[in-house]
Amino acid sequence: MANLSEKTLDKIAGITGENHMTADREELLCYSYDAAGKSACLPDAVVFPADTDQVSRLMKLAGTEGFSVIPRGSGSGMTGGSV
């Protein structure tokens, strides 16, 4: 998977607001592994949508721009699903 472009990251921030997403490497490291001990996988961005409208707009953008979305809610992190 190719890294998201700055243009795409700006579009994501335009949907959620800059305070509800991150593409900073230091913060992404926290989301690159879970308690399952599986291999780490650094995401291109982590997004915290506020409502279903933002989720819908993000999914539409993902379809248009061709990037994958891996939803993650609360959980134990013991199955490797988030990575």
C-alpha positions as CSV (number, residue, x, y, z in Angstrom):
1,M,0.0,0.0,0.0
2,A,1.4,3.4,-1.0
3,N,1.6,6.1,1.6
4,L,-1.2,8.7,1.6
5,S,-0.3,11.9,-0.2
6,E,-0.3,15.2,1.6
7,K,-3.3,16.2,-0.5
8,T,-5.3,13.1,0.7
9,L,-4.3,13.8,4.3
10,D,-5.5,17.3,3.9
11,K,-8.8,16.0,2.6
12,I,-9.1,13.7,5.6
13,A,-8.4,16.6,7.9
14,G,-11.0,18.6,6.0
15,I,-13.6,16.0,6.9
16,T,-12.8,15.4,10.5
17,G,-10.9,18.5,11.5
18,E,-7.1,18.5,12.2
19,N,-7.7,17.7,15.9
20,H,-9.4,14.4,15.1
21,M,-6.7,12.8,12.9
22,T,-3.0,12.3,13.0
23,A,-0.3,11.4,10.6
24,D,2.6,12.2,13.0
25,R,5.0,9.2,13.1
26,E,5.4,9.4,16.9
27,E,1.7,9.0,17.4
28,L,1.3,6.4,14.6
29,L,3.7,4.2,16.4
30,C,1.2,3.7,19.2
31,Y,-1.3,2.3,16.6
32,S,1.2,0.0,14.8
33,Y,0.9,-3.0,17.1
34,D,-1.4,-4.6,19.6
35,A,-1.2,-7.1,22.5
36,A,-1.3,-10.1,20.2
37,G,2.4,-9.9,19.5
38,K,1.9,-9.9,15.7
39,S,4.2,-8.0,13.4
40,A,3.9,-4.2,13.6
41,C,2.4,-2.3,10.8
42,L,2.7,1.5,10.8
43,P,-0.6,3.1,9.5
44,D,-0.5,6.1,7.2
45,A,-3.0,8.0,9.4
46,V,-5.3,7.4,12.4
47,V,-8.6,9.1,12.3
48,F,-11.2,9.7,15.0
49,P,-14.5,10.6,13.2
50,A,-17.1,12.3,15.4
51,D,-20.2,11.0,13.8
52,T,-21.7,8.8,11.0
53,D,-21.6,11.6,8.5
54,Q,-17.8,11.8,8.9
55,V,-17.5,8.1,8.6
56,S,-19.6,8.1,5.4
57,R,-17.5,10.9,3.9
58,L,-14.3,9.2,4.9
59,M,-15.4,5.9,3.2
60,K,-16.4,7.8,0.1
61,L,-13.0,9.5,0.0
62,A,-11.3,6.1,0.5
63,G,-13.2,4.7,-2.5
64,T,-12.3,7.7,-4.6
65,E,-8.7,7.9,-3.6
66,G,-8.2,4.1,-3.4
67,F,-6.9,3.7,0.1
68,S,-7.9,1.1,2.7
69,V,-9.8,1.8,5.9
70,I,-9.4,-0.5,8.9
71,P,-12.1,0.3,11.5
72,R,-11.1,-0.2,15.1
73,G,-13.4,0.2,18.1
74,S,-12.6,-0.7,21.7
75,G,-11.3,-4.1,22.4
76,S,-8.6,-6.0,24.1
77,G,-6.1,-6.0,21.2
78,M,-5.4,-9.7,21.7
79,T,-6.3,-11.0,18.2
80,G,-4.1,-8.9,15.9
81,G,-7.1,-7.4,14.1
82,S,-5.9,-3.8,14.4
83,V,-2.6,-4.6,12.7
